[in-house]
Amino acid sequence: MSAALMTALSKVNDPEIRRPITELGMVSSATVEGGLAKVHILLTIAGCPLRDKLREDITAAAVTVPEVERVDIEFGVMSSEQRQSLQKQLRGGATAEPVIPFAQPNSRTRVYAVASGKGGVGKSSVTVNLAASLAARGLSVGVIDADIYGHSVPRMLGVEGRPTQVEDMIMPPQAHGVKVISIGMFTSGNAAVVWRGPMLHRALQQFLADVYWGDLDVLLLDLPPGTGDVAISLAQLLPNAEILVVTTPQQAAAEVAERAGAIVMQTHQRLVGVIENMSWLTLPDGSTMEVFGSGGGQAVAESLTRITGGRVPLLGQIPLDTRVREGGDDGTPVVLSHWDSPAARALAAVADQLALRRESLVGKPLGLTPAR
């Protein structure tokens, strides 16, 4: 092994796991002779979809070594034992049944479940734009498309790849710096998912425990509309999840959204706030039209404040903008493609509020001196 070449390769991260390939045991050999660097890489699976990306990054790193003029890369595949060792390493040495890291007392991940009373209020659009906005701030962000029947997050975030499996651990694909998992990645074409409650619970459990998320700052879950099986499973699996309620201004939608938010009285979760989507439409002459009425978001926030006994703020009002829809169809969220548009600025302002981390005081010195 060439020490200088290994040092250079230590700066190359696996595109899926996002950790150095030298740390993951992927570099089988690395030698330099006569200006030629020979590198043997062990992939986690045969036919790795990101092989070309690895080749490009390894070549770029190797040529930074002064004596290297050419680079020859050979790819192999990890043995079952090596994959098991990697899985154990990524799980912190744990060999027992996978656990949900976000439900552990020492978890520093903020978990936001984006809920709505009814469909069609733009809950998924809000979720993907918040995720992209948070990732653009440098945070490590993951999204679970928990709307099993109506999954749409992969398209809206432009995720084209499928998850990679290392033994019984799933590596989620990424887009715009966001890790994503969805049942749509495991179905054929646009096939419908026809499952009853227990299957939904198991799918959510696998998304949380079997997927290797790494150290996330924020995890967003796009919930199905209403207060059905997935909402109940979420409360059981992630009791520390915080709920974001999305509604439109019209009173009919607001009343249903209120019921979706009030579920926290039974699950004992925390309501972060309300987001009003499709609040108004700006016309060519600069005037605004309230297509769906007005006041629904504020009404839901005030009602939930009364019901829960704690302050539930209206976090933001997102105007109607065709670019939000276009970004969802194209796979580039509006907060990235048109960051200065009114809708993008409103979404970014909500993300700013969600990015604030409530630090725990457990185990931290408070700097107090006993009085004499």
C-alpha angles and dihedrals in degrees: 000000000000109000092204092050093047089051090053092047091051086074091061114093125203104251093228104036094034094217129112114282089225090057092049094054093246095129106084094174138352121185137162122209129160093350092307119117113205115196126181113198126192112213120208091234137012114262094024106193092218097053092114091052090052092048091052094048094044092049092049091050096045096053090059087073105095097228095047117101101156134024127213115188123191121189126211134165130252118249120241089258092052092050091050089051090050091049091051090049094051092048091053095255094307115146100172128091110311115265130206104258094199091060094056119107092239095051113127094189118116108222118204121185111200108212138176135184095228139013126260098047094110098255094148092047090053091048097052094044092050089049093050092045093051092047090050087060089061097260122139104244135184131186127202114199095215093168090100097177097040102032113169107145098100092058093043092052094041095243109165103162127084126232119274118226123218105187102305094338122099123216110208120222119241139220130178088359092303124120111221137191126181138162086238088073090063101044129083114253113314095332118161119245110228107185138145126225100279091053091051090051092050093048092052090046091053092048089055101040109024098044116086103229099166118206104337124188092195134017118192123195120199101211126200115254119274134021102290137125099312093051090051092046090049091055090052097044099036109024089165093060115122119223126231114191119208121198141156123239096256115105095231091059092041093056091053092045089053090059091050090053095044090064087086088075087069099034095041092225126143123258110219096188149281128285118202111209128194090021097161143339122237110222125214091260091057096255121122132234121203096216095178098032124252144270099041096118095048091046091054092048092050093045093049090047089057094044097047099035091228131095112273107184131202097244097192150329117237116204123221110265128168088215090068089058093043091051090052092051094045096044095242113109115229091241086068103033098041103014093163096054117110093247092049092048091050091050092047090052090056090048089053089059093047093049092066107102121212103223119217119232093209110127094359122124111240096203094239123155120204113247115243 
